[in-house]
Amino acid sequence: MATRTRTIKRPTKVQNRPVKRRRTVISTRNSKKNGNVFNVLVPLTFILIILCGLGFLLFKGYQTVTASSFFEVKRVEVRGDSRISRDDIEKIVRQRTERHGVWHAELEQIKADLEKLTMVRKAVVSRILPDGILVQLDERIPRAVVRLNGRDFWVDDEGVDLSTVSKKENRPPFVLRGWDETKSEKAQKENQERVKIFLRAQNDWQSSGLSNRVISLNLNDLQDAQVAVEDSGETVLITLGKEDYGKRLQKALSVIQGNGQRIESIVSHGGNVVATQRKS
């Protein structure tokens, strides 16, 4: 009789240990990360605090040094001041640097103050460390004499009224009339054109030896220049148009010569010369 074998099934054991090991590994990694962050942040914080402190100390030291007497303005160098008073320039510079010294000098403000002066076209201001300021000027140059309300004034190429003409100054032999005194862009452009015509006519008349015969050049109408000359004790008006001032004036003067008491005015356009007699 055969023997029966009995198979006994043993219950499988639940393996929990590997799970515990994983949790342990994960928590260990997190603690290492937190430790690394702490180790980086703490020294970095101390470094930043130290740098900020050093920066503050350097800034305070910088303020102290630059505000010291070492940087006080002791000399003001001015270049290009042929017509402007150097004392006026130095006064402006010292007023702007009295508190701040050379290092903190407000160069742009000094430049703006200088360019408010009538005779200054442009100014360049720079530091000469440790104790100097350099001012380079581009002055306005008087080009023509304009008669306004019985007084004579110098004007430059841009039509800027500079100053009255003194008796001791060398001046052109004749004056410019017809100046537009209104403060507008149109008036400024037209006055600039008047100065150009004045200079062109002056050059033509000087080269032909006629400038001393002219008393005034009236450019109230830019297209029709009018000249006042003197002959035989009388003033004669000559209309020249807008070109060939030298030739036209010469023709007119040849007609007027010795006839100033008889001729009141002349129109000299091109080759034609028309004289107007004085009324008896």
GUPALUM-236601 format. One record per residue (C-alpha): residue number from 1; residue in three letters; chain; x, y, z. Coordinates in steps of 0.1 Angstrom, whole numbers, plus 2048, in hexadecimal, padded with zeros to 3 digits. Last residue first. Layout:
% residues N
R num residu chaine  px  py  pz
R NUM    ALA      A   X   Y   Z
...
% end
This chain:
% residues 280
R num residu chaine  px  py  pz
R 280    SER      A 885 EC4 5E0
R 279    LYS      A 87D E9F 5DF
R 278    ARG      A 89C E89 5DD
R 277    GLN      A 8A1 E76 5BC
R 276    THR      A 89D E51 5BA
R 275    ALA      A 8B8 E3D 5A7
R 274    VAL      A 8B3 E1D 594
R 273    VAL      A 8D2 E07 58D
R 272    ASN      A 8CD DE9 576
R 271    GLY      A 8E8 DD0 570
R 270    GLY      A 8DC DB8 58A
R 269    HIS      A 8C7 DCA 5A4
R 268    SER      A 8D4 DEC 5B0
R 267    VAL      A 8B7 E01 5BE
R 266    ILE      A 8C2 E23 5C8
R 265    SER      A 8B7 E3C 5E2
R 264    GLU      A 8B6 E62 5EA
R 263    ILE      A 8CB E70 5CE
R 262    ARG      A 8D0 E96 5CC
R 261    GLN      A 8E4 E9D 5EB
R 260    GLY      A 8F7 E7C 5E7
R 259    ASN      A 902 E85 5C4
R 258    GLY      A 928 E86 5C8
R 257    GLN      A 92B E60 5C0
R 256    ILE      A 907 E52 5C1
R 255    VAL      A 909 E42 59F
R 254    SER      A 92C E32 5A5
R 253    LEU      A 91F E28 5C7
R 252    ALA      A 902 E14 5B8
R 251    LYS      A 919 E01 5A1
R 250    GLN      A 931 DF8 5BD
R 249    LEU      A 914 DED 5D3
R 248    ARG      A 907 DD6 5B8
R 247    LYS      A 929 DC6 5B2
R 246    GLY      A 931 DC0 5D7
R 245    TYR      A 90E DB4 5E1
R 244    ASP      A 90B D9A 5C6
R 243    GLU      A 8ED D8B 5D6
R 242    LYS      A 8CC D91 5E9
R 241    GLY      A 8BE DB2 5DB
R 240    LEU      A 8D5 DD0 5DD
R 239    THR      A 8BF DED 5E8
R 238    ILE      A 8D4 E0D 5EE
R 237    LEU      A 8CA E28 607
R 236    VAL      A 8DC E49 606
R 235    THR      A 8E6 E5D 625
R 234    GLU      A 8F1 E81 61E
R 233    GLY      A 911 E94 626
R 232    SER      A 91C E93 602
R 231    ASP      A 919 E6D 602
R 230    GLU      A 912 E55 61E
R 229    VAL      A 907 E31 61A
R 228    ALA      A 8E9 E1D 627
R 227    VAL      A 8E5 DF9 619
R 226    GLN      A 8C6 DE6 613
R 225    ALA      A 8C5 DC0 60E
R 224    ASP      A 8A7 DB2 5FC
R 223    GLN      A 8A0 D8D 601
R 222    LEU      A 8A7 D8D 626
R 221    ASP      A 88F DA9 62C
R 220    ASN      A 897 DBA 64D
R 219    LEU      A 8BB DB6 641
R 218    ASN      A 8C7 DDB 644
R 217    LEU      A 8EC DDF 63F
R 216    SER      A 8FA DFF 64F
R 215    ILE      A 913 E1B 64A
R 214    VAL      A 924 E0E 62B
R 213    ARG      A 940 E22 61A
R 212    ASN      A 95B E12 62F
R 211    SER      A 951 DF0 622
R 210    LEU      A 958 DF9 5FE
R 209    GLY      A 97D DEE 5F9
R 208    SER      A 974 DD2 5E1
R 207    SER      A 980 DB6 5F8
R 206    GLN      A 970 DC8 616
R 205    TRP      A 94F DCB 604
R 204    ASP      A 94D DA6 5FB
R 203    ASN      A 957 D9A 61D
R 202    GLN      A 93F DB2 62F
R 201    ALA      A 923 DA6 618
R 200    ARG      A 92A D81 620
R 199    LEU      A 92C D89 646
R 198    PHE      A 90B D9C 646
R 197    ILE      A 8FA D81 631
R 196    LYS      A 905 D67 64A
R 195    VAL      A 8FA D7D 668
R 194    ARG      A 8D8 D82 658
R 193    GLU      A 8D4 D5D 653
R 192    GLN      A 8D9 D57 678
R 191    ASN      A 8C0 D72 67F
R 190    GLU      A 8A7 D5F 668
R 189    LYS      A 8AC D3F 67B
R 188    GLN      A 8A8 D50 69D
R 187    ALA      A 889 D62 692
R 186    LYS      A 878 D42 686
R 185    GLU      A 881 D30 6A6
R 184    SER      A 870 D4C 6BA
R 183    LYS      A 87B D66 6D3
R 182    THR      A 873 D86 6C0
R 181    GLU      A 890 D9E 6BB
R 180    ASP      A 892 D9B 695
R 179    TRP      A 8B0 DB0 689
R 178    GLY      A 8AA DC8 66C
R 177    ARG      A 8CB DDA 670
R 176    LEU      A 8EF DCF 66F
R 175    VAL      A 90B DE8 675
R 174    PHE      A 927 DF6 660
R 173    PRO      A 94D DF9 662
R 172    PRO      A 950 DD8 676
R 171    ARG      A 95C DDC 69A
R 170    ASN      A 97D DDE 6AD
R 169    GLU      A 974 DE3 6D2
R 168    LYS      A 97D E03 6E6
R 167    LYS      A 95B E13 6E2
R 166    SER      A 94A DF5 6F1
R 165    VAL      A 931 DDF 6DE
R 164    THR      A 915 DD2 6F3
R 163    SER      A 915 DAD 6FB
R 162    LEU      A 90D D8B 6ED
R 161    ASP      A 8EC D8A 6DA
R 160    VAL      A 8EA D67 6CB
R 159    GLY      A 8E4 D66 6A6
R 158    GLU      A 8F4 D44 6A2
R 157    ASP      A 912 D53 690
R 156    ASP      A 918 D6B 6AD
R 155    VAL      A 909 D8D 6B6
R 154    TRP      A 91A DAC 6C4
R 153    PHE      A 903 DC8 6CE
R 152    ASP      A 900 DED 6C3
R 151    ARG      A 8E7 E04 6D4
R 150    GLY      A 8CE E1C 6C3
R 149    ASN      A 8B0 E06 6CA
R 148    LEU      A 8C2 DE7 6BB
R 147    ARG      A 8E0 DEA 6A4
R 146    VAL      A 8F0 DC9 69D
R 145    VAL      A 916 DC4 69B
R 144    ALA      A 922 DA4 68B
R 143    ARG      A 938 D86 692
R 142    PRO      A 93E D85 6B8
R 141    ILE      A 94D D62 6BF
R 140    ARG      A 93B D4B 6D8
R 139    GLU      A 953 D39 6EF
R 138    ASP      A 95B D14 6EF
R 137    LEU      A 968 D10 713
R 136    GLN      A 97D CF5 724
R 135    VAL      A 97A CF4 74A
R 134    LEU      A 992 CDE 75E
R 133    ILE      A 98B CD8 783
R 132    GLY      A 9A8 CD1 79C
R 131    ASP      A 9AF CC1 7BE
R 130    PRO      A 9B7 C9C 7BB
R 129    LEU      A 9B1 C96 79F
R 128    ILE      A 9AB CAD 781
R 127    ARG      A 986 CAA 77B
R 126    SER      A 974 CB3 75C
R 125    VAL      A 95D CCF 74E
R 124    VAL      A 956 CD4 729
R 123    ALA      A 943 CF4 71F
R 122    LYS      A 931 CFF 700
R 121    ARG      A 925 D20 6F0
R 120    VAL      A 930 D36 70D
R 119    MET      A 92E D5C 707
R 118    THR      A 90B D5F 716
R 117    LEU      A 912 D4B 735
R 116    LYS      A 8F7 D30 73A
R 115    GLU      A 911 D17 72C
R 114    LEU      A 925 D1B 74C
R 113    ASP      A 908 D11 762
R 112    ALA      A 900 CF2 74D
R 111    LYS      A 925 CE7 74E
R 110    ILE      A 927 CEC 774
R 109    GLN      A 907 CD7 777
R 108    GLU      A 916 CBB 761
R 107    LEU      A 936 CBB 775
R 106    GLU      A 925 CB7 797
R 105    ALA      A 945 CB4 7AB
R 104    HIS      A 946 C95 7C1
R 103    TRP      A 96B C8E 7BD
R 102    VAL      A 975 CB3 7BA
R 101    GLY      A 965 CBF 7DA
R 100    HIS      A 941 CBB 7E3
R  99    ARG      A 939 CD9 7F9
R  98    GLU      A 94C CF5 7E7
R  97    THR      A 94A CE3 7C5
R  96    ARG      A 92D CF5 7B5
R  95    GLN      A 934 D17 7C2
R  94    ARG      A 959 D12 7B9
R  93    VAL      A 951 D0B 795
R  92    ILE      A 93A D29 791
R  91    LYS      A 953 D41 7A1
R  90    GLU      A 96F D33 78C
R  89    ILE      A 95D D3B 76C
R  88    ASP      A 954 D5E 776
R  87    ASP      A 978 D65 781
R  86    ARG      A 984 D59 75F
R  85    SER      A 971 D75 74F
R  84    ILE      A 965 D6A 72C
R  83    ARG      A 975 D78 70C
R  82    SER      A 994 D62 706
R  81    ASP      A 989 D46 71D
R  80    GLY      A 992 D28 709
R  79    ARG      A 9A2 D14 726
R  78    VAL      A 99A D18 74B
R  77    GLU      A 9AC D05 767
R  76    VAL      A 99D D07 789
R  75    ARG      A 9B4 CFF 7A7
R  74    LYS      A 9B1 CF6 7CB
R  73    VAL      A 990 CE3 7CA
R  72    GLU      A 98E CCD 7E9
R  71    PHE      A 997 CA9 7E3
R  70    PHE      A 9B2 CA5 7FE
R  69    SER      A 99B CB9 816
R  68    SER      A 988 C99 81B
R  67    ALA      A 966 C91 80C
R  66    THR      A 975 C77 7F4
R  65    VAL      A 987 C66 811
R  64    THR      A 969 C65 829
R  63    GLN      A 951 C5A 80F
R  62    TYR      A 968 C3E 803
R  61    GLY      A 96E C33 826
R  60    LYS      A 949 C31 82C
R  59    PHE      A 945 C1D 80C
R  58    LEU      A 962 C06 815
R  57    LEU      A 953 C00 838
R  56    PHE      A 931 BF8 829
R  55    GLY      A 940 BE1 80F
R  54    LEU      A 955 BCF 82A
R  53    GLY      A 935 BCA 83F
R  52    CYS      A 922 BBD 821
R  51    LEU      A 93E BA5 818
R  50    ILE      A 93F B98 83C
R  49    ILE      A 91A B93 83D
R  48    LEU      A 91B B81 81B
R  47    ILE      A 937 B6A 827
R  46    PHE      A 924 B62 847
R  45    THR      A 905 B59 832
R  44    LEU      A 91A B43 81A
R  43    PRO      A 929 B31 838
R  42    VAL      A 906 B29 846
R  41    LEU      A 8F6 B21 824
R  40    VAL      A 90F B06 819
R  39    ASN      A 911 AF0 838
R  38    PHE      A 8EB AF4 83D
R  37    VAL      A 8E5 AE8 81A
R  36    ASN      A 8FC ACB 81E
R  35    GLY      A 8EC AC1 83F
R  34    ASN      A 8CA AC2 830
R  33    LYS      A 8D5 AAC 814
R  32    LYS      A 8E5 A93 82B
R  31    SER      A 8C6 A91 840
R  30    ASN      A 8B1 A8B 821
R  29    ARG      A 8C9 A6F 817
R  28    THR      A 8C7 A5E 839
R  27    SER      A 8A1 A60 838
R  26    ILE      A 8A0 A4F 816
R  25    VAL      A 8B8 A33 821
R  24    THR      A 8A5 A2C 841
R  23    ARG      A 885 A2A 82E
R  22    ARG      A 895 A12 815
R  21    ARG      A 8A2 9FC 832
R  20    LYS      A 880 9FA 842
R  19    VAL      A 871 9EE 821
R  18    PRO      A 88D 9D4 81E
R  17    ARG      A 884 9C6 841
R  16    ASN      A 860 9C0 83B
R  15    GLN      A 861 99E 82B
R  14    VAL      A 840 98D 832
R  13    LYS      A 846 968 83A
R  12    THR      A 835 94F 824
R  11    PRO      A 81F 936 836
R  10    ARG      A 82B 913 835
R   9    LYS      A 818 8FB 81E
R   8    ILE      A 819 8D7 82B
R   7    THR      A 81A 8BD 810
R   6    ARG      A 810 89C 81B
R   5    THR      A 81E 87D 80C
R   4    ARG      A 808 85F 808
R   3    THR      A 817 83C 80D
R   2    ALA      A 80E 821 7F4
R   1    MET      A 800 800 800
% end
